[in-house]
Amino acid sequence: MIDHRPRELTPSARAALESLARQVVVLLEQRRSKRALEQMVSELRATDAELRRSEQLFREAFENATIGIALVSVNGEWLRVNAALCEIVGYTSGELVRTTFQAITHPEDLESDLQQVRAMLAGSIRTYEMVKRYIHKRGHAVVVRLSVSLVRDDRSTPLFFIAQIQELPF
């Protein structure tokens, strides 16, 4: 049977209802937060998967390019090289990353290459291309067409060079 007369709550009953109401609000907010968090986790997973796919595509393109490709520090250290470059100069990737492009550049071509590097670092040119010689691991000269660009961060600080090297007939 339902009582239709309004009643007055005792202070302890009122406090209990207010406490229950606060708990319900907290639980509803937690549920909403949990759903938002689950959505963010799902989006992060999708972004992470896309990033992995993108990195894999870059790796495959870099490694399987028909021309030599290298990432080179602003000091000239080989940071990363592909198989085509290793074939052109006769060094393994491990050997190259322990040295610099200066170390295998033909001495007669080094200064003109370094002038271009300095101009890029100074910001007076964006890219350069030249024909130069590397010294192959076996000691003979290898003539290449070198194309270089410089990657900078969002504050224009030079980060590294991208070099494309194509062997030319001697």
N, C-alpha and C positions, 0 to 999 in steps of 0.2 A: 504494500500500500504506500502511495506517495503522499508525503506531507506537503500541503500547499501553503502552510503558514511560514512567513519569513522568520528566520531565527537569527540571533546575534551569535557571532563566533567568539569563542574565548580567545584571549590573547595568545595562548600557546597554539591553538588550532590555526589562528591567523598567521602566526610565525611559521608554522609547519607548511601551510599552503604557499606562502611567499617563498619559502625555501624550495619547495617542490617546483614552483613556477620558474625560479632562477635555474634550477637544474635542467628543466625542460629546455629553456632558452639556450643554455650552454651546450646541451646535447644536440640541439638543432644546428647551432653554429658549428660544432665539431663535425657534424655530418656534412654540412655544406663545405667546410674546409677540406674534409677528406675527399669529397668528390672533385674539388678544384685541384687538390694535390695529385690525385690519380690521373686527372686530365693532363696536368703538367708533366708527370712521369711518362705518360704515353707519348706526348709530344717530344719529350727529350729522347726517348728511345727511337722514335721515328727520325729525328734529326741526327742522332748518333749513327743510325743505320745508313742514312744518306751520306753522311760524312765518310764513313768507311767505304761506301761504294765509290765516292768521288776520289778518295785517296788511292783506292785500288786502280781506278782508271788512270790517274796520273802516273802511278808507278809503272803500269803496263805500257803507257805511251812513252814514258821516259826510257825505260829499259829496252823497249823493242823498236825504238826509232832507228831509221836507217842511217842517220847522221850522228856524229858524236854530240852529246849534250852533257854539260857540266854545270854545277852550281859552284861558284868560286867566291871565297871570302874577299872582303875589300883589301886584304893583305896579299891576296894571290894564292891562298891555300885552296886546294881542291877539296870541296866539301862533299860532293857527290858526283859520280861519273857513271856514264852508262857503258854498256858492252861495246857499242860501236866506237866510242872514243878509245877504249882500251885496245881494241883491234888496230886502230889507226896508229897509236903511239907505241904499242907493244908492251905496255905495263898492265899489271892487274889493277883492279880498283883499289885494293889494299895498298899497293905500292904508290899509286897516285895520291891517295888521301893523306899520305905521310910526307908529301912534298908540295911544291908550289908550281904554278904555270911558268914562273920565271926560271925555275931549275931545268925545265925541258925545252924552253924556247931557244931557238938558234941565237947565239950572241949578236949576230948582225941585225936581227929583227927585234931584239928586246927593247931598245930605247924607244922605237916608234910605237910599239905596243904600250909601253908604260906611259908615253905622252897621251895616248888616247884614254887610258885608264884615269890619269890625273884630270883630264878635261871632263870626263864623266862625273868623277867625284866632286869636282868644282861646280858642276851643274851647267857648264857651257855647251855640252852636247848630251843628247839623250841616249844615243846608240852609236856604235861604230862597227865598221866592217873593214877587213883588211886581208890581204894574202900574206901569209907568214910561214915560217918553217918551225917545226918542232924537231927535236933530236929524238929519234926512235930509240928504244931501249937497246937495240943492237948497234947503235952508233950512227946510222945514216940519217940524212935529213928527210923529213916528210913535209911536203908542201900542202897547205890547207887554206881554205877560205874560212875565216873566223868572223862570226857575227856576235856582238856582245850587247846586252842591255843590262841596266842596273835596276834592282828592286830597292825601293825606299819604303820606310814606314810612313804612317800618317803625319809625322812631323818632318818628313823629307830627309830623315837620317838614312844614309846608305846602309843597306843590310847585306846584300850579296849580288854578285853578277850572275847572269845566265849566259852561258857561252854555247854557241852552236858551231860545230867544227865539221867541215866537209873536206875530205881528202881530194886533192886535185891531181890530175896526171902530171908527172914530173916533166 
